[in-house]
Amino acid sequence: MSVILIAAGFGFKADAADYEQGLYALAETLSDEPESGCFTAMALRKHDRDADLTEFGMLIASKDVPVNTVTAMKYALTVYVCGVKGSKFDSLDRESIKQAQSTSALVFSLHLKNIGYDTGMTVDEHVGRLLSKLLPSGGFPTVGDTPDIDMTAMAVQALAPYKNDERIGEVIGNALSYLSSQQTETGAFRYFNSENCENCAQVILALTSLGIDPRTDPRFIKNGVSVYDALLSYRLEDGGFEHILGAGRNGTATAQAYCALVNTDELTPFYVTDAPSVTVTYKKQSTGDLTFIVAAAIVLAGVTVCVVMLIRKKKRVIDYLIVAGVTVILTVIVCVVGVRTGEGYFAAEEDIVPTGTVTFSVDCSLVSDRELIPAFTADITDGDTAYSVLIRVCRSKGMTVVNSGSVLNPYITGIADLYEAEYGPTSGWGYRVNGKAPSVGAGSYVLSDGDVLEWIYVPDVSYLGD
């Protein structure tokens, strides 16, 4: 008899697919890791049409529309699969979609079109824009004219619903030939100087979106090892996946790996899903400074307690003094610390006593024409680290920073709505000080007067140099 296990509100059978326990365990971390959570939500919806993902969908719907069009479209897909309607992500700016030119933007806009989203363009226009990126090798680039494993696989996923079209079928066939030629004897794919989990996951998603089983297709078996076997080699005992072997659990790698595992059972275009059976209408939550409201609520609670005590004829003065004292202390704490949400957070200023300056910048020019924070002179104080200055500067400019690590050992997955893995599986944020990549985390690197601190979005960590 099957044992029914419950995790995060989902039920599943222990004798079902071996990935189910890990998949549903990820549901518990959706709100903790919203970026990788978007892929997890898509995997959950693909696996279980009746899964209730509305709480996470409401979280994503509450975000401001990102400046980065790719992220905005990823959020729109997520809100859709989570069953949330009526948010700003239901109708993204059409001109922004039309003007986006990166391969990843063309891929995600076609994904949106494939689920019936009104992008302001026809399917033929979307397909034509994506095919304009096709390279002679049969691959697609992330940037420039160099074919990329991840982006080629992503392009195939977007084109999969049209595989029976003669022209598109030929493009897909050539793309698969390119991907097959890049597979190593380990069954994985080499990106710059290392093999990684996400390349395997994206290739599996491409194959399964075409109805091809990655465990048995001879084009993707090298030295007796399939791309599916290679993916599983990155799995850890706790059910998570590593980005590269020996590096430890990685949120993005884990989420994308489960997308691939789920779709190996489905063998349908991954991003094309039916509307969920459970839907909710989005209601905007208020934002701003809540200090006065919270302080008033504390005072009211204190007065209410005293009134109740009077009604019950409590005569000890000490009881009233205790209630009054607690009320005053809590009210003072709230007024001093403040309670802010949304824009109120960014309006808050942090006073420091400057002891020096650094030249600071946030740059994504290696992958995008977008300008973030050009180099300028920023004040620092004793003990400031590469991380603390990043947080302070971005906060003052209304930019979000997503840290999936800790203060002492931060792992920056996003700055200003530009997140890791958007321009290839190993793309993301790194930092340099005086032109070199330090060997310690940003939370441990203490800055000195005159340092040059650069936060850079790179296609691969090798771009940071030694």
C-alpha positions as CSV (number, residue, x, y, z in Angstrom):
1,M,0.0,0.0,0.0
2,S,1.3,3.4,-0.9
3,V,2.3,5.8,1.9
4,I,0.9,9.3,1.5
5,L,3.4,12.0,2.4
6,I,2.4,15.7,2.9
7,A,4.8,18.6,2.2
8,A,3.8,22.2,1.9
9,G,0.2,21.3,1.4
10,F,0.8,18.8,-1.4
11,G,0.1,15.1,-1.3
12,F,2.1,12.5,-3.2
13,K,2.7,8.8,-3.2
14,A,6.0,7.5,-2.0
15,D,6.1,4.9,-4.8
16,A,5.7,7.4,-7.5
17,A,8.5,9.1,-9.5
18,D,11.6,9.3,-7.4
19,Y,11.9,13.0,-7.7
20,E,8.5,13.9,-6.2
21,Q,9.7,14.1,-2.6
22,G,12.4,16.6,-3.5
23,L,10.1,18.5,-5.8
24,Y,7.4,19.1,-3.2
25,A,10.0,19.9,-0.6
26,L,11.0,22.8,-2.8
27,A,7.5,24.2,-2.4
28,E,8.5,25.1,1.2
29,T,11.2,27.4,-0.1
30,L,9.3,29.2,-2.8
31,S,8.9,32.4,-0.9
32,D,12.5,32.2,0.5
33,E,14.0,31.9,-3.0
34,P,11.6,33.8,-5.3
35,E,13.9,33.8,-8.3
36,S,14.7,30.1,-8.5
37,G,11.1,29.7,-7.1
38,C,9.7,30.8,-10.4
39,F,11.2,27.7,-12.1
40,T,10.1,25.6,-9.2
41,A,6.5,26.9,-9.5
42,M,6.5,26.0,-13.2
43,A,7.7,22.5,-12.5
44,L,5.1,22.0,-9.8
45,R,2.3,23.2,-12.1
46,K,3.5,20.9,-14.9
47,H,3.6,18.0,-12.5
48,D,0.3,18.7,-10.8
49,R,-2.4,20.9,-12.5
50,D,-4.3,21.1,-9.2
51,A,-1.4,22.3,-7.1
52,D,-2.3,25.5,-5.2
53,L,0.4,27.9,-6.0
54,T,-1.6,31.1,-5.5
55,E,0.3,32.3,-2.4
56,F,3.6,32.3,-4.3
57,G,1.8,33.8,-7.3
58,M,0.6,36.7,-5.2
59,L,4.1,37.3,-3.9
60,I,5.4,37.6,-7.5
61,A,2.4,39.7,-8.5
62,S,3.2,42.2,-5.7
63,K,6.6,43.0,-7.2
64,D,7.1,46.1,-9.3
65,V,7.4,45.3,-13.0
66,P,11.2,44.9,-13.5
67,V,13.1,47.2,-15.8
68,N,14.7,44.1,-17.3
69,T,12.2,42.8,-19.9
70,V,13.4,39.2,-19.5
71,T,12.7,39.2,-15.8
72,A,9.3,40.9,-16.3
73,M,8.3,38.2,-18.8
74,K,9.5,35.4,-16.5
75,Y,7.3,36.9,-13.7
76,A,4.4,37.1,-16.1
77,L,4.8,33.4,-16.9
78,T,5.0,32.6,-13.2
79,V,1.9,34.6,-12.2
80,Y,0.0,32.8,-15.0
81,V,1.0,29.3,-13.9
82,C,0.3,30.2,-10.3
83,G,-3.3,31.1,-11.2
84,V,-3.2,34.8,-10.2
85,K,-5.2,37.1,-12.4
86,G,-5.7,40.9,-12.5
87,S,-2.1,42.0,-11.7
88,K,0.1,44.3,-13.8
89,F,1.8,41.3,-15.2
90,D,-1.3,40.4,-17.2
91,S,-0.4,43.1,-19.7
92,L,3.2,44.0,-19.9
93,D,4.2,47.0,-22.0
94,R,4.0,45.8,-25.6
95,E,6.7,48.3,-26.8
96,S,9.1,47.0,-24.3
97,I,8.6,43.5,-25.6
98,K,9.0,44.6,-29.2
99,Q,12.1,46.5,-28.5
100,A,13.9,43.8,-26.6
101,Q,16.5,42.2,-28.8
102,S,18.5,39.8,-26.7
103,T,18.1,36.1,-27.5
104,S,16.8,35.4,-24.1
105,A,14.2,38.1,-24.4
106,L,13.0,36.7,-27.8
107,V,12.8,33.2,-26.3
108,F,10.7,34.4,-23.3
109,S,8.4,36.6,-25.4
110,L,7.7,33.5,-27.6
111,H,7.0,31.5,-24.5
112,L,4.4,34.1,-23.5
113,K,2.8,34.0,-27.0
114,N,2.6,30.3,-26.8
115,I,0.3,30.5,-23.8
116,G,-2.0,33.0,-25.5
117,Y,-0.5,36.2,-24.0
118,D,-1.2,39.4,-25.9
119,T,2.3,40.6,-26.9
120,G,1.2,42.8,-29.7
121,M,2.9,40.6,-32.3
122,T,1.9,37.5,-34.2
123,V,3.5,34.1,-33.8
124,D,5.2,34.5,-37.2
125,E,6.8,37.8,-36.0
126,H,8.0,36.2,-32.8
127,V,9.5,33.2,-34.6
128,G,11.1,35.4,-37.3
129,R,12.7,37.5,-34.6
130,L,14.1,34.5,-32.8
131,L,15.4,32.9,-36.1
132,S,17.2,36.1,-36.9
133,K,19.7,35.0,-34.1
134,L,20.4,31.7,-35.7
135,L,24.1,31.1,-36.3
136,P,25.7,29.0,-39.1
137,S,26.6,26.3,-36.6
138,G,23.0,25.7,-35.9
139,G,23.3,27.2,-32.4
140,F,22.0,30.4,-30.9
141,P,24.1,33.0,-29.0
142,T,23.6,34.5,-25.6
143,V,25.4,37.6,-26.8
144,G,27.5,38.3,-30.0
145,D,28.1,35.6,-32.5
146,T,29.3,32.7,-30.3
147,P,26.9,29.8,-30.0
148,D,25.8,28.9,-26.5
149,I,24.6,25.6,-25.2
150,D,22.1,27.0,-22.8
151,M,20.6,29.6,-25.2
152,T,20.4,27.1,-28.0
153,A,18.5,24.7,-25.8
154,M,16.2,27.5,-24.7
155,A,15.5,28.5,-28.3
156,V,14.5,24.9,-29.1
157,Q,12.1,24.9,-26.2
158,A,10.4,28.0,-27.5
159,L,10.2,26.7,-31.1
160,A,9.0,23.2,-30.0
161,P,5.3,23.8,-30.5
162,Y,6.0,24.5,-34.2
163,K,8.3,21.5,-34.8
164,N,6.0,20.2,-37.6
165,D,6.6,23.3,-39.7
166,E,9.1,22.3,-42.3
167,R,11.4,25.3,-41.9
168,I,11.3,25.3,-38.1
169,G,11.8,21.6,-38.0
170,E,15.0,22.0,-40.0
171,V,16.2,24.7,-37.6
172,I,15.4,22.4,-34.6
173,G,17.2,19.5,-36.2
174,N,20.4,21.6,-36.8
175,A,20.2,22.9,-33.3
176,L,20.1,19.4,-31.9
177,S,23.0,18.4,-34.0
178,Y,25.0,21.3,-32.6
179,L,24.1,20.4,-29.0
180,S,24.9,16.7,-29.6
181,S,28.4,17.7,-31.0
182,Q,29.1,19.6,-27.8
183,Q,28.3,16.8,-25.4
184,T,31.3,15.3,-23.6
185,E,32.1,11.7,-22.7
186,T,30.6,12.5,-19.2
187,G,27.2,13.1,-20.8
188,A,27.4,16.8,-19.8
189,F,28.4,19.9,-21.6
190,R,31.5,22.1,-21.1
191,Y,30.9,25.8,-20.7
192,F,34.1,27.8,-20.6
193,N,36.3,25.8,-18.2
194,S,33.8,23.6,-16.5
195,E,30.7,21.4,-16.9
196,N,27.6,22.3,-15.1
197,C,24.1,21.1,-14.1
198,E,22.0,23.8,-15.8
199,N,23.3,23.0,-19.3
200,C,22.2,19.4,-18.8
201,A,18.8,20.6,-17.5
202,Q,18.2,23.0,-20.4
203,V,19.1,20.4,-23.0
204,I,16.8,17.9,-21.4
205,L,14.0,20.5,-21.4
206,A,14.6,21.0,-25.1
207,L,14.5,17.3,-25.9
208,T,11.4,16.6,-23.8
209,S,9.6,19.6,-25.2
210,L,10.0,17.9,-28.5
211,G,8.7,14.6,-27.2
212,I,12.2,13.0,-27.1
213,D,13.2,10.9,-24.1
214,P,16.7,12.1,-23.1
215,R,17.4,8.7,-21.4
216,T,17.4,6.8,-24.7
217,D,18.1,9.2,-27.6
218,P,21.4,7.9,-29.1
219,R,22.4,11.5,-30.1
220,F,22.7,12.4,-26.5
221,I,24.4,9.3,-25.1
222,K,28.2,9.5,-25.1
223,N,30.4,6.7,-23.8
224,G,27.3,5.0,-22.5
225,V,26.2,8.0,-20.4
226,S,23.1,9.9,-21.3
227,V,22.5,13.6,-20.7
228,Y,19.9,12.5,-18.1
229,D,22.5,10.4,-16.3
230,A,24.8,13.4,-16.3
231,L,22.1,15.6,-14.7
232,L,21.6,13.1,-11.9
233,S,25.4,13.2,-11.2
234,Y,24.9,16.6,-9.7
235,R,22.2,15.5,-7.3
236,L,23.0,15.6,-3.6
237,E,21.7,13.4,-0.8
238,D,19.3,16.0,0.4
239,G,17.6,16.2,-3.0
240,G,19.3,19.4,-4.1
241,F,21.6,19.9,-7.1
242,E,25.0,21.4,-7.5
243,H,25.9,24.0,-10.1
244,I,29.3,22.3,-10.7
245,L,30.5,19.1,-9.0
246,G,31.8,19.7,-5.5
247,A,30.4,23.2,-5.2
248,G,27.4,22.4,-2.9
249,R,23.7,23.0,-3.3
250,N,22.7,25.8,-5.6
251,G,19.1,27.1,-5.8
252,T,19.0,27.8,-9.5
253,A,20.6,24.5,-10.4
254,T,18.1,22.7,-8.2
255,A,15.0,24.4,-9.6
256,Q,16.1,23.9,-13.2
257,A,17.0,20.3,-12.6
258,Y,13.5,19.5,-11.2
259,C,12.0,21.2,-14.3
260,A,13.9,18.8,-16.4
261,L,13.0,15.7,-14.3
262,V,9.3,16.6,-14.4
263,N,9.2,17.1,-18.1
264,T,11.0,13.8,-18.8
265,D,7.7,12.2,-17.6
266,E,5.6,14.7,-19.5
267,L,7.4,14.9,-22.9
268,T,5.4,18.1,-23.9
269,P,6.5,21.7,-24.5
270,F,7.5,22.7,-20.9
271,Y,6.3,26.3,-20.9
272,V,3.0,25.5,-22.6
273,T,0.6,24.7,-19.7
274,D,-3.2,24.8,-19.3
275,A,-4.6,27.5,-17.1
276,P,-4.6,26.2,-13.5
277,S,-7.9,25.0,-12.0
278,V,-7.4,27.2,-9.0
279,T,-7.2,31.0,-9.6
280,V,-7.4,34.1,-7.5
281,T,-7.7,37.8,-8.3
282,Y,-4.7,39.9,-7.3
283,K,-5.3,42.6,-4.7
284,K,-2.6,45.3,-4.3
285,Q,-1.2,45.6,-0.8
286,S,-0.5,49.1,0.6
287,T,3.1,50.1,0.9
288,G,5.0,52.9,2.7
289,D,5.8,53.9,6.2
290,L,3.7,51.9,8.7
291,T,5.4,53.3,11.8
292,F,2.5,55.4,12.9
293,I,-0.1,52.7,12.3
294,V,1.9,50.1,14.3
295,A,2.6,52.5,17.1
296,A,-1.1,53.5,17.3
297,A,-2.1,49.8,17.4
298,I,0.3,49.2,20.3
299,V,-1.1,52.1,22.3
300,L,-4.7,51.0,21.5
301,A,-3.9,47.5,22.7
302,G,-2.4,48.9,26.0
303,V,-5.5,51.0,26.6
304,T,-7.8,48.0,25.9
305,V,-6.0,45.8,28.4
306,C,-6.3,48.5,31.0
307,V,-10.0,48.9,30.3
308,V,-10.5,45.2,30.6
309,M,-8.7,45.2,33.9
310,L,-10.9,48.0,35.2
311,I,-14.1,46.1,34.2
312,R,-12.8,43.1,36.1
313,K,-12.1,45.4,39.1
314,K,-8.4,44.8,39.2
315,K,-7.1,47.0,42.0
316,R,-3.4,46.5,42.1
317,V,-1.7,49.6,40.7
318,I,1.4,47.6,39.8
319,D,-0.6,45.7,37.1
320,Y,-1.5,49.0,35.4
321,L,2.0,50.2,35.7
322,I,3.4,47.1,34.0
323,V,0.9,47.4,31.1
324,A,1.7,51.1,30.7
325,G,5.4,50.4,30.9
326,V,5.3,47.7,28.2
327,T,3.2,49.8,26.0
328,V,5.6,52.8,26.2
329,I,8.7,50.6,25.6
330,L,7.2,48.9,22.5
331,T,5.9,52.3,21.2
332,V,9.3,53.9,21.6
333,I,11.1,50.9,19.9
334,V,8.7,51.1,16.9
335,C,9.1,54.8,16.6
336,V,12.9,54.7,16.7
337,V,13.4,51.7,14.4
338,G,10.5,52.4,12.1
339,V,8.3,50.0,10.1
340,R,8.5,50.4,6.4
341,T,7.5,48.4,3.3
342,G,7.9,49.0,-0.4
343,E,9.0,52.5,-1.3
344,G,9.2,53.5,2.4
345,Y,12.2,51.2,2.7
346,F,14.1,53.0,0.0
347,A,13.2,56.4,1.3
348,A,15.1,55.6,4.5
349,E,18.5,57.1,4.8
350,E,21.5,55.5,6.5
351,D,23.8,58.0,8.2
352,I,27.5,57.0,8.4
353,V,30.7,58.8,9.5
354,P,32.9,58.8,6.4
355,T,36.5,57.8,6.9
356,G,37.3,57.5,3.2
357,T,36.0,57.0,-0.3
358,V,35.9,54.4,-3.0
359,T,35.1,54.5,-6.7
360,F,32.0,52.4,-7.0
361,S,30.0,51.1,-10.0
362,V,27.5,48.4,-11.0
363,D,28.0,47.3,-14.5
364,C,26.2,44.9,-16.9
365,S,27.7,46.0,-20.2
366,L,29.1,42.5,-21.0
367,V,25.5,41.3,-21.6
368,S,23.3,44.3,-22.0
369,D,23.2,47.9,-23.2
370,R,21.4,48.8,-20.0
371,E,23.2,51.3,-17.7
372,L,23.0,50.6,-13.9
373,I,25.3,52.7,-11.7
374,P,28.2,54.4,-13.5
375,A,31.4,54.9,-11.6
376,F,31.2,57.5,-8.9
377,T,32.9,58.4,-5.6
378,A,31.1,56.8,-2.6
379,D,31.8,57.5,1.0
380,I,32.9,54.5,3.2
381,T,33.3,54.2,7.0
382,D,35.5,51.9,9.1
383,G,34.6,48.3,8.6
384,D,32.7,48.8,5.4
385,T,32.8,45.7,3.1
386,A,32.2,45.2,-0.6
387,Y,28.7,43.9,0.4
388,S,27.8,46.7,2.8
389,V,28.6,49.4,0.3
390,L,26.7,47.6,-2.4
391,I,23.6,47.5,-0.2
392,R,23.9,51.1,1.0
393,V,24.4,52.5,-2.5
394,C,21.6,50.4,-4.2
395,R,19.2,51.2,-1.4
396,S,19.8,54.9,-1.8
397,K,19.1,54.6,-5.5
398,G,15.9,52.5,-5.1
399,M,17.5,49.4,-6.5
400,T,16.8,45.9,-5.1
401,V,19.6,43.5,-4.2
402,V,18.8,39.8,-3.7
403,N,21.1,37.9,-1.4
404,S,20.5,34.2,-1.1
405,G,23.4,33.7,1.3
406,S,24.1,35.6,4.5
407,V,25.5,39.0,5.5
408,L,28.9,37.4,6.2
409,N,28.8,35.1,3.2
410,P,26.5,36.8,0.7
411,Y,25.6,35.2,-2.6
412,I,24.2,37.9,-4.8
413,T,21.6,36.5,-7.2
414,G,20.1,39.7,-8.4
415,I,20.7,43.5,-8.6
416,A,18.1,45.9,-10.0
417,D,16.0,43.0,-11.4
418,L,18.9,41.5,-13.3
419,Y,19.4,37.9,-12.0
420,E,21.9,35.1,-12.4
421,A,21.4,32.6,-15.2
422,E,19.5,35.1,-17.4
423,Y,22.4,35.2,-19.9
424,G,23.6,31.6,-19.7
425,P,23.6,29.0,-16.9
426,T,26.9,30.4,-15.4
427,S,26.1,34.1,-15.8
428,G,25.6,36.2,-12.7
429,W,27.1,38.8,-10.4
430,G,30.6,39.1,-9.1
431,Y,32.9,41.8,-7.8
432,R,36.4,43.1,-8.3
433,V,38.5,45.4,-6.1
434,N,41.2,47.3,-7.9
435,G,40.8,45.2,-11.0
436,K,41.1,41.8,-9.2
437,A,38.6,39.2,-8.0
438,P,39.2,38.7,-4.3
439,S,39.4,35.2,-2.9
440,V,37.0,35.9,-0.1
441,G,33.3,36.7,-0.1
442,A,32.0,40.3,-0.4
443,G,30.9,40.3,3.2
444,S,34.4,39.6,4.4
445,Y,36.4,41.9,2.1
446,V,37.0,45.2,4.1
447,L,37.5,48.2,1.9
448,S,40.3,50.8,2.2
449,D,40.3,54.4,1.2
450,G,40.9,54.8,-2.5
451,D,39.8,51.3,-3.5
452,V,38.0,50.8,-6.8
453,L,34.9,48.5,-6.2
454,E,33.2,47.1,-9.3
455,W,30.1,44.9,-9.2
456,I,29.9,43.2,-12.6
457,Y,27.4,41.0,-14.3
458,V,29.4,38.4,-16.2
459,P,28.5,35.6,-18.7
460,D,30.9,33.4,-16.7
461,V,33.1,33.8,-13.6
462,S,36.2,33.6,-15.8
463,Y,35.4,37.1,-17.0
464,L,36.3,38.4,-13.5
465,G,39.9,37.4,-14.0
466,D,42.2,36.2,-11.2
